[in-house]
Every structure is written in structure tokens, then in C-alpha cells.
Amino acid sequence: MRRALAFSLSLTSILTGALGLGEAFAQDAPPKGEPSEAPPDPEKPKPTDPPPPAPERKPEPAPEKKAAKGKETKSSKSTDEGGAVERPLRAALRLTAGPVSFIPVLLVQAQVLPYVGDDALAQEGDASDSEGFRLRRGRFGLEVDLKDQGRARVSVELGSREDGSARLHDAWLAYVGFPYVQAWGGAMTVPFSRSAIAGSGDQALTERPLSVRAMAPGQQVGLVARGEVARRAFVYDLGVFNGFSRSDTFYAGYAQNYAPLGNRFEGLAYVGRVATEPIGPLSTPIADETHQRPRFGVGAAYYYSDSAARGIHAVEGDALLHALGFHLLAEGIFTYVDPKSDPAEPTSDVAPVKSLGVVAEAGYMILRDLLGVTARFEYIDPSLTVDDEGDNWVVAAGATAMFFDGMVRTTVELDHREEIHGLSLSNDALIFQAQLVAP
């Protein structure tokens, strides 16, 4: 019985194998003349063998980013959208508590004047009357930022050009939540002239150009509608202020009246300014202290002041270029002063006066946020109808060393002022200035 069963199983196996071999032969038989089976590949593993492990691949090191010439990598210093190096020390002064941020306002400018010409007069725009020491500015205050919706600033000037007494400098409130239309109100800088809009601590030399100090209104109380489109591709300011009151002499500029008793005799002034920075925002200082990628801005402004003693029309145009540490500034201001026939306050003007001021300035930041040089030329004509000693050209040149993100800086400057007509006065000056500014 067992032998029969074994014989049956063997016969079944033989038949099964024969059927399978025949089917395979019928389906996959190679053409005549070719081998029925390829020779075994010694490199190819047998199907029954487990596949060999894949060789280990060590991760390739990431290619090192080479810093462009004159620039640093992000690992050393990050850059903002305008290509300027960020200033972390200045940013660290911002104290945030919930939705409110507090920013200190501080400006100290102390000067040493080892040489001043014998004919120099501060009232005529010169640095000083004689050699000595001068506290040019001493200012402190506080700015508050409410969740990028509202802003406010109050600052006090402890030393000023006029008499050194304490006076209000800034006191304004602003709604800035909508970039296209913002509202500003209070005592603020009148939006006229690029050098005037830039802060006193953001100038390339110790002072703004003399023609700007003489012909731009400076600070006044009023309201301004302001806006910008596409990251400053278009910027506008429209404002109404208390009227601008000129000082008795041309180079003394405008009186800074903050109207604690309201507007009495000045009337009203109307201001408009448009500007563009088409390829990206410029950094705030006049000099390219942080080596921006090439950027430029162009602006123009107009104001009419209908004061009690005179009507004043003024137009200005300006342009500023920043390019990898180099800066070039150009400004021109023209004013037309028309005295009132029945003035409500005393005035020395008896006939219309046309005035012109032209500024050209160039500088280079040799070491970013550390060392720079600047030269400036000005042509000033207080009255285009009269040729006298008041017609001046002024040349100023200086070098500045900066520390702590530019908050501390020292400047040495030489000013030469030449009268075009009449006597040539001795009113040159050598100035050493130390400055602390925050933020």
C-alpha cells in the first residue's frame, strides 16, 4: 500500500514538471541558433540571495557663500530691504511693552572752534563770533509707537542757535495705520527741502547747508496729510501751518514760533511736497553710512505763507543718490517775498525780494559705519536784484569717525565763505564736533 502511494506521488510530480517545462518551452523558447539560457553573471546576485546593502553616502557639505566684495555675509551682518546694513545697537534701544513701544530721543552736539575769522557773525550764519566752545544742541525726549497704528513724540531743545534757552522742539501725534493716507498734527518739521527733513543728527557735516537754514521754514505748528505708495515709489505731503515769520536778516532764517498763545499775526502757510525713490527706499542719513545698494530719490516742494507782514512763495527741488558708500546731494531753493502794503507787524522789507540758494554735496564712506569724508559747495544770493556782500559762495569739507552704529561720532570740518561782491570778509572757521544721537 505504501509503495503504491509513493509510486503515485512520484508519477504526479514527474507529470507536473513535464507539463510546466513544456508550457515554458512553448512560450519563451529562444529563436533557433541562440542559447536557451544566458550564462550566469558572476556580478549579479542570485535571486535567492538577499540584496546587498546600499553603500553609505556621506552628506555633501553645503557650498560656502562667498561674500561679495565690500559686503558681509548674513552670518556676520544682516541687511534690510534697501541693502543697508542693520544697526542692532540702535534697534536695542526700543523698549516694547505689549502693543506699545518706547523709543528715546537724544541729541547732544558739542563743538570746539580753535579758529574763527575776525569778521564772523553767528547772526549771519557763521559757526560762531569767535574762537571757543559751543553747545550746538542739547535735545532729549521720547517717541511712542502704538502697534504701528499711532505715533507720538515730545522733545525739548536745551541749547539752540538763538539764545541757548530751553524750548519745545517736537510735539506731535500721528495716525500711521494706513500707508496711503496718514495724519500728523502738532509742532513738527515742515516738509520742505530734503536736508531740512533729515534730522540734525543725520547730516553729513556738522550743519545743514547754510542756504537751507536761511530759506527753509524749519519747525512749525500745523497739520499734515502724508502717504506713500509701493515702498516710497511715490510719497506726498500736504500741510497747513501757522504762517512763517522771517527774522530781520536773511541768514538768520525763520523764527521758530510754537504758538503757545495761538496764532496771532502769522496767518497761515500752505505746503505741498512730492517725492519718489523708484528703485527702493533710501536710508535716513544724508551720507550713505551703511553702504546701500544703488538707490536715488528726487523731490520737489512748494509753500505759500500769508503772514501779517509779507507773503512768501517758495519752491525747491532736490535729489539724493546712495551707492555703496558714495552719496551725492543736490538742492535748489527759490523764494519770492512780497511785503504787505499794510503790515500788521514791523518789517524791514519795502519791495519784493527774490532769493536763490543752490547746494551740491558729495561724500564717500570709506569704512562702513566708521569713517567718511564729505565736501559741499553752495551758492547763495539773498536778493537777485542787488549785488553786495550778501552774495556768497561757501565751501565746506570734513571727515567723520563713527562708533556704536553711528550713535557716537566726531567730525572735523573746515568752512570757507567768500563774498562775491564788495569786501571779502574774514569769516572762515575750523570746527571739531562730538555728537551723541539716539536712536
C-alpha positions in Angstrom: 0.0 0.0 0.0 2.8 2.4 1.0 4.7 1.5 -2.2 1.7 2.2 -4.4 1.1 5.6 -2.7 4.8 6.6 -3.1 4.7 5.5 -6.8 1.6 7.6 -7.3 3.2 10.7 -5.8 6.3 10.3 -7.9 4.3 9.9 -11.1 2.3 13.0 -10.3 5.5 15.1 -9.7 7.0 13.9 -13.0 3.9 14.8 -14.9 3.5 18.2 -13.3 7.1 19.1 -14.1 6.8 17.9 -17.6 3.7 20.0 -18.2 5.3 23.1 -16.7 8.5 22.7 -18.7 6.6 22.2 -21.9 4.5 25.3 -21.3 7.5 27.4 -20.6 9.3 26.0 -23.6 6.3 26.8 -25.8 6.0 30.4 -24.5 9.7 31.5 -24.0 11.7 29.4 -26.3 14.5 31.3 -27.8 15.0 31.5 -31.6 16.8 28.7 -33.2 20.6 29.0 -33.0 20.5 31.1 -29.7 21.2 29.5 -26.3 18.2 28.7 -24.3 19.6 30.4 -21.2 22.0 33.3 -20.8 25.3 32.4 -19.0 25.2 33.3 -15.4 26.5 36.8 -14.5 29.1 36.4 -11.7 28.4 40.0 -10.6 24.6 39.6 -10.5 23.4 38.1 -7.2 21.3 35.0 -7.3 17.5 35.6 -6.8 17.6 33.5 -3.7 20.3 35.7 -2.2 19.3 38.8 -0.1 20.1 42.1 -1.9 23.4 43.6 -0.7 23.2 46.7 1.4 23.4 50.1 -0.4 26.7 51.8 0.1 26.6 54.7 2.6 26.6 58.2 1.1 28.0 60.8 3.3 26.2 64.2 3.0 28.0 66.6 0.8 28.9 69.8 2.6 26.9 72.9 1.6 28.8 75.2 -0.7 30.1 78.2 1.2 28.5 81.5 0.3 31.2 83.9 -0.7 30.7 87.5 0.4 30.6 89.9 -2.4 33.4 92.4 -2.5 32.8 95.1 0.0 29.9 93.3 1.6 29.5 90.8 4.5 27.5 87.6 4.6 24.3 87.3 6.5 26.1 85.3 9.2 28.0 88.4 10.1 25.6 91.2 9.5 22.1 91.1 8.1 20.8 93.6 5.6 17.5 95.4 5.2 15.3 95.6 2.1 17.1 98.7 0.9 20.5 97.0 1.0 21.7 98.9 4.1 23.3 97.1 7.0 21.0 96.9 10.0 22.1 98.6 13.2 21.3 96.3 16.1 22.5 98.7 18.8 20.1 101.3 17.7 17.3 98.8 17.5 18.1 97.6 21.0 17.1 101.0 22.4 13.4 100.2 21.5 11.5 99.1 24.6 8.3 97.2 23.9 5.6 96.5 26.4 2.6 94.8 24.8 1.3 96.9 21.9 3.3 100.0 22.9 7.0 100.7 22.1 9.0 103.5 23.6 12.0 105.0 21.8 14.3 107.5 23.4 15.1 110.8 21.6 18.6 112.1 22.4 20.9 114.5 20.6 24.0 116.2 22.0 26.3 118.3 19.8 29.3 119.9 21.5 31.8 122.0 19.4 35.4 123.2 19.8 36.2 126.1 17.5 40.0 126.7 17.6 39.9 129.2 14.7 37.1 131.6 13.7 37.7 134.6 11.3 37.6 138.1 12.8 34.6 139.1 10.8 32.4 136.1 11.6 28.9 136.7 13.0 26.6 133.9 14.2 23.7 136.1 13.3 24.8 136.0 9.6 25.0 132.2 9.6 28.7 131.7 10.7 29.6 129.0 13.1 30.4 131.4 15.9 31.5 135.0 16.6 34.9 134.0 17.9 37.1 131.1 19.0 35.9 129.0 21.9 33.4 126.3 22.8 29.8 125.9 21.8 26.9 123.7 22.8 25.2 123.5 19.4 22.4 121.3 20.5 21.2 119.5 23.6 17.9 117.7 23.0 16.1 114.9 24.7 12.6 113.4 24.5 10.5 110.3 23.9 8.7 108.7 21.0 5.8 106.3 21.4 4.7 103.7 18.8 1.3 102.1 19.3 1.3 98.8 17.3 2.2 100.6 14.0 -1.1 102.4 14.2 -0.3 105.6 16.1 2.9 107.5 16.9 3.7 110.5 19.1 6.8 112.4 20.0 7.8 115.1 22.5 11.3 116.6 22.7 12.8 119.6 24.2 15.8 121.6 22.9 18.0 122.7 25.8 20.5 124.6 23.6 19.5 126.5 20.5 21.1 128.8 17.9 19.2 131.9 19.0 19.9 132.3 22.7 20.6 128.9 24.3 17.4 128.8 26.2 15.2 125.7 26.5 12.3 125.5 24.1 10.0 122.9 22.6 11.3 121.1 19.5 8.8 118.3 18.6 5.3 117.7 20.0 3.1 115.8 17.5 0.6 113.0 17.2 0.2 110.8 14.1 -2.1 108.1 12.8 0.0 105.9 10.5 -2.1 102.7 10.3 -2.9 103.2 6.6 0.2 103.9 4.4 -1.6 105.7 1.7 -3.1 108.4 4.0 -1.6 109.3 7.3 -2.5 112.2 9.6 0.1 114.2 11.6 -0.6 117.2 13.8 1.4 119.4 16.2 4.8 121.0 16.2 6.9 119.3 13.6 9.4 119.8 10.7 7.7 121.5 7.7 8.1 119.1 4.7 10.2 121.4 2.6 13.8 120.6 1.5 15.4 117.2 1.8 18.2 118.5 4.1 15.6 120.1 6.4 13.5 117.0 6.6 16.6 114.9 7.6 17.4 115.2 11.3 20.1 117.4 12.7 22.0 114.3 13.7 21.7 112.8 10.2 23.7 115.4 8.3 27.0 114.5 6.6 28.7 117.6 8.1 28.2 119.5 11.3 25.3 121.5 10.0 22.6 121.6 7.3 23.6 123.8 4.3 23.6 127.5 5.0 21.1 128.2 2.3 18.7 125.6 3.7 19.0 127.1 7.2 18.3 130.6 5.8 15.4 129.7 3.4 13.6 126.6 4.8 10.9 127.2 7.5 12.2 124.6 9.9 9.7 123.7 12.7 6.2 125.0 13.0 2.7 124.0 14.3 0.2 122.6 11.8 -1.5 119.6 10.3 -0.1 117.3 7.5 -1.6 114.6 5.4 1.1 112.2 4.3 1.2 109.0 2.3 3.4 106.6 0.3 2.8 104.0 -2.4 4.9 100.9 -3.3 7.6 101.3 -0.8 8.2 105.0 -1.4 7.9 104.8 -5.2 5.6 107.8 -4.6 5.5 110.0 -1.5 3.4 113.1 -0.9 2.9 115.6 1.9 0.1 118.2 2.1 0.1 120.5 5.1 -1.3 123.7 6.6 0.7 125.5 9.3 0.8 128.8 11.2 2.4 131.3 8.9 6.2 131.5 8.7 7.8 134.6 10.1 11.2 135.6 8.8 13.9 137.0 11.0 15.3 140.6 10.4 18.3 139.3 8.5 18.3 136.8 5.6 20.9 134.4 7.0 19.1 134.3 10.4 16.3 132.3 8.7 12.8 131.9 10.1 11.6 132.5 13.6 10.6 129.2 15.3 7.2 130.2 16.9 5.3 127.3 18.6 2.2 129.5 19.2 1.7 128.8 22.9 -0.9 131.5 22.8 -2.3 130.5 19.4 -1.8 132.1 16.0 -1.7 135.9 16.4 -0.1 137.6 13.4 1.5 134.9 11.3 -1.6 134.0 9.2 -1.4 130.5 7.6 1.0 128.7 5.3 0.2 126.0 2.8 2.8 123.4 1.9 3.0 120.6 -0.7 5.8 118.1 -1.4 6.1 115.1 -3.8 9.0 112.7 -4.0 10.0 109.4 -5.4 12.5 106.7 -4.6 11.8 104.4 -7.5 14.2 101.6 -7.1 14.0 101.2 -3.3 13.9 103.3 -0.1 16.9 105.4 0.8 18.4 105.1 4.3 17.6 108.1 6.6 21.0 109.9 6.8 22.2 112.1 4.0 25.5 110.2 3.8 25.4 106.6 2.7 26.7 105.4 6.1 25.7 101.7 5.7 26.8 101.2 2.1 23.4 100.7 0.4 23.0 99.1 -3.0 22.4 101.9 -5.6 19.3 104.0 -4.6 18.2 107.5 -5.5 15.4 109.9 -4.6 14.0 113.0 -6.2 11.7 115.5 -4.6 10.1 118.9 -5.1 8.1 121.2 -2.8 6.2 124.5 -2.7 4.8 126.7 0.1 3.0 129.9 0.3 3.0 131.8 3.7 0.4 134.5 4.1 1.7 136.2 7.2 0.9 139.6 8.6 3.9 141.4 7.3 4.6 139.6 4.0 3.5 136.9 1.6 6.2 134.3 0.8 6.3 132.0 -2.2 9.0 129.3 -2.2 9.8 126.4 -4.4 12.6 123.8 -4.1 13.9 120.7 -5.9 16.3 118.1 -4.5 18.0 114.8 -5.4 20.0 112.3 -3.4 22.0 109.3 -4.6 23.3 106.5 -2.4 25.6 103.8 -3.9 27.8 101.5 -1.9 29.1 104.3 0.4 29.0 107.1 -2.0 26.4 109.9 -1.8 25.6 112.9 -4.0 23.1 115.6 -2.9 21.8 118.5 -5.0 19.3 121.1 -3.8 18.0 124.3 -5.1 15.6 126.8 -3.3 14.0 129.9 -4.7 11.9 132.3 -2.6 9.8 135.4 -3.5 9.0 137.7 -0.6 6.2 140.2 -1.2 5.8 142.7 1.7 2.2 143.7 2.6 1.1 147.2 1.9 -0.5 147.5 5.4 1.6 145.1 7.6 0.2 144.1 10.9 3.7 143.7 12.4 7.0 145.6 11.8 9.0 144.6 8.7 12.2 145.8 7.1 11.0 144.7 3.6 9.8 147.6 1.4 9.9 145.9 -2.0 9.6 142.4 -3.4 12.7 140.3 -2.9 13.8 137.2 -4.9 16.4 134.9 -3.3 18.2 131.8 -4.6 20.3 129.1 -3.0 22.0 126.1 -4.7 23.7 123.2 -2.9 26.0 120.4 -4.3 27.4 117.9 -1.9 29.4 114.7 -2.4 30.9 112.2 0.1 32.2 108.7 0.5 32.0 106.4 3.5 35.5 104.8 3.3 34.7 102.3 6.1 31.0 101.4 6.6 29.6 102.9 9.7 33.1 104.0 10.7 34.9 106.6 8.6 33.7 109.0 5.9 34.6 112.2 4.1 32.3 114.9 2.6 32.7 118.1 0.6 30.0 120.7 0.0 29.6 123.8 -2.3 26.9 126.4 -2.0 25.9 129.5 -4.0 23.6 131.9 -2.1 22.1 135.2 -3.4 19.7 136.8 -0.9 18.5 139.4 -3.4 18.8 138.7 -7.1 18.3 142.4 -7.9 21.2 143.6 -5.7 24.9 142.8 -5.9 26.5 143.1 -2.5 28.5 141.2 0.2 25.4 139.2 0.9 26.0 137.2 -2.3 28.2 134.3 -1.1 29.7 131.0 -2.1 30.6 128.6 0.6 32.9 125.6 0.6 32.9 123.1 3.5 34.8 119.9 3.8 35.2 117.4 6.7 35.9 113.9 7.9 33.7 111.9 10.3 34.6 108.9 12.5 31.6 106.9 13.9 31.2 104.3 16.6 28.4 102.2 18.1 26.2 102.1 15.0 26.9 105.7 14.3 25.3 106.9 17.5 28.7 108.4 18.6 30.6 110.4 16.1 33.3 113.0 15.8 33.7 115.4 12.9 36.4 117.8 11.9 35.3 120.5 9.4 36.7 123.5 7.6 34.4 126.2 6.3 35.4 128.8 3.8 32.9 131.6 2.9 33.6 134.1 0.2 31.7 137.3 -0.6 31.2 137.6 -4.4 30.8 141.4 -4.4 32.2 144.1 -2.2 34.6 143.4 0.6 35.9 139.9 1.3 35.3 139.2 4.9 37.4 137.0 7.2 34.6 134.6 8.3 36.2 131.1 7.8 36.0 128.6 10.7 37.6 125.3 11.8 35.2 123.1 13.8 35.6 120.0 15.9 32.3 118.4 16.9 31.4 115.5 19.1 27.9 114.1 18.7 25.7 111.6 20.5 22.4 110.7 18.8 19.8 108.1 19.6 18.2 106.2 18.2 
